């Protein structure tokens, strides 16, 4: 059972704040987590709240470095047989980036730590190194920033996260941001002849404030 709980823990390393700025953000949305074991799915979903910040520490014409921090809280996600789950995640890291002809390419060197609890089952707390790559480009007031991240959860398996935040510059200091993310995990052998994999996707909408 601890393996199942471990699969359900997902410290997503999603940093949605604008690159090269000082900014903080608040977002809410629908989060879906679960697992699939030999074709049978079990899922929990509900409202998630995300707080994030981006702090530029070096900015030159062609390159720079940001420090990022992200906190996500989901309480009372509803799922199998009336069970509920709670998720708390804190993640952070360093983001070096380069600006090439209007495209910003970046790498993320980050870690994520979180706790996942299912009512009446148990809880788990884990930490993962989470490197990533991505790029950012702008179309007038729109900023689009797709990226990929890798995690290794040991018995939980290797996973790849894809996320794509799209921000609209509502004013000089406020951006409205919508974000979609999904995770793909390698199938792991739970017992001889039985394999399972993790399920995750979410859609969130919120505001980033630049200062």
N, C-alpha and C positions, 0 to 999 in steps of 0.2 A: 504493500500500500504506500510505503514511503516513496517508492519509485514513481507511482502515479501522481502523488502530490508534487514531487520534484519536477515532473514534466509540466505540470500546470503553472509552476512559477516562471514568470517571464519578465526579467528586468530589461525592458526595451530601452535601448540607448538612442532616443530620438531627441535631437536638439533642434528646435524649430526657430530659434531666434536668429535675427539677421547677422550674417558674417561681417566682421569688422566693425561692429557697433557695440555700444552699451545698451542693453535692452532687457526687459523682463516680460514674461507672457503668462496668460491665464487661459486655459482651454477646458472645455467639457465635451463629452460625447459618448458614443456607444462602444463598449469594449466586449469582445467575445473571446473566451479562452476555453480550452478543452483538450481532449485526447481522442485518438482513434486506435482501437486495438482489434486487429484482425477484421477490419471493416466496420466495427461497431463504434459509434461516436458518443462521447459524453461531453457536454459543453455547459459553461456558465457565462451569463452575460448580464450587463447592466450599465449603470452610469459610472464613468470615470472622470476624475478631476486631475488636471496636469498644471504644474507650475514650473517655469523654466527661466533661466537667465543666461545672457551672453555678455562677457566682459573682455573687451579688446585690450591686450597688454602691449602689443607692438603693431604699428601700422605704417608701412612704406608704400611707395607707388605700386610696386609689383608683388609684395608679399606681406604677410603678417601672422600674428598668433592670437588666438582667442582662448579664454578659459570658459568652460561651460558647466552648468549644473542643472539637473532636472529632478523633479520629484513628482511621483504619480501615486494617487490614492484611489482605490476602488473599494467601496464598502457594500456588503450585502448583494453581491452578484448572485443571481438566481440560477439554479441548475437542477441536476439529477435528484429525483425523489424528494423534492422540497428542500434540498441542501442549499446552503449559501457559502460564499467564499469572500475573503477580504484580501486585498493586495496592497502592499506598501513598498515603494521602490525609490531609492535615491541613487543617482548616477552622476558622474562628472568626468571631465577630462580636458586634454589639451587639443586644440585644433590648429595646426599650421595650414596656411593656404597661400596660393599664388594666383595672381590676376594676369590672364593671358588673353589679350584682345577682347576684353569685356566678359570673358568666361572666368569664373573663379573655381579653381580645383582645390579640394581640401582632403586632408587625412584626419581621422579621429583616433586619438590614443586615449582610450577611456576604460573605466571600470564601472561595474554596476553591482549594487548590493540591494537585496530586497527580502521581504518576507511574504509568504503565501500561506493562508490558513483556510481549511475547509471545515465547516461546522460539524462536529462529531467525528471527524476523521483524524486531523492532526495538522501540524504546520511545519514549515521548513524555512531556513534562512541560508542564502547562498551568495557568493561573490564570484563574478566572472570578469576576466579581461575581455574587452570588446573593441577591437580595432575596426575601422571602417574607412570607406572612400566615397567621394561624391563630388558634385559640381553644382554651381549656381549660375543662372543667367536671368537677365531681366528683359521684359518686353513692356516698355513704357512704365506703367505703374504696377505691373505684375512681376513678382519674383518667384521663380520655380527652382526647387532645390532637391532633386532626387539623390538618393544615397543607398548604399548597401553596408550592412554590418555583419560581422561574424562573432559567434559566441561558442564556447565549449563548456557544457554543463556536466562533464564527466558521464555518469550514468544517465543523465538527462539527454545526452547526445549533442552533436554539433548542429548549430542552427544558423540560418541566414535570414536577416531582416531586410526587407525593402520598404522604404517610406518615401513619400513625395508630398512635402508641404507646398502649398501655393498661397502666396501672400499678396494682398492688394493694399497699396499705400493710400489709406484713407485720408491721411494728412502727413505733414512732415514728421510727426512724432508717433502716429498710430498706424499700425498695420492690422488688417483683418486677415486671419490665417485659417485655412482649411487643410487638413492633413489626413491622408490615408496611409495605413501601414499594414503589412502582412508578414508573417514569418513562415519559413519552411524548415522543418527539422528532419534529419535523417531518421529512418526507422531503426529502432533499437530492439534487440532481443531481450524480452522480459523473462521468458523461460523457454525451454526447448520446444520449438514449433509455434511459439507465440511471439509476435512483434507488435510494437506500438509506436506512435509518433504524436507529436504535439500539434495543436491547432491554435492559431492566433490571428485575429484581425481587428482593426479599430478604425473609426472615423471620428475626428474631433474638430471643433470649430472654436475660435477664440480671438483674443486681441493681444498684440505685442506692442509694448510702449518703449520707444527709443529715447534716451536722454543723454 
